[in-house]
Amino acid sequence: EGVTPTNLPLSSFLVLLFAVLASVVATRGLSQCLPWHVVLRDLILLGWCVLLTQLDLARQWLPLRFTNSLLFSGLLFSLLSQSGISTLMAISDGLAMFGVLFLFRLWANRHGRERFGLGDVYLLTGLSVWLTLPTAAVIALAALGLILLQQLSSMVGLLSKQQEIPFAPYLCLCLSVAILAQRFPLSTG
């Protein structure tokens, strides 16, 4: 799935940020006596955030093997008895998200130029398997809001204009904020 990137932008920063966030999540879990499965879920999702952000920044696309791994790890997590989401619900949420986003992708890319990639479809599908469809949708809308804010800032000259905007960094930023705030609206977890 492409050539291995030789330049990994912000990799040291992302690893350091993950270490700090993971420490905060683990410490909060211990101090607030959160269930172990919630802390484990948050740590795994933060790890995925580092990997997927790095890939999207370096390649401007997400390889299928990584986005599918996110999706299947969420399905495996849902098999745990205390996961907070049943496997059937995870599958149905994932299928619904995939169907809607795949149709949106066909519409968005109808003129030939790719504006919404298949990696983004699988990324959001995986997130909905982990956290439920409504929660993934709220986090995705927050990420789109940040992208819109960046676009508006570039239109008025505050930021330089970018041709392509990777989606995973914005989504992972919103997910990290939700994890730190421990606010998953409409979530069963």
Secondary structure, 3 states (H helix, E strand, C coil): CCCCCCCCCCHHHHHHHHHHHHHHHHHHHHHCCCCHHHHHHHHHHHHHHHHHHHHHHHHCCCCHHHHHHHHHHHHHHHCCCCCCCCHHHHHHHHHHHHHHHHHHHHHHCCCCCCCCCHHHHHHHHHHHHHHCHHHHHHHHHHHHHHHHHHHHHHHCCCCCCCCCCCCHHHHHHHHHHHHHHCCCCCCCC
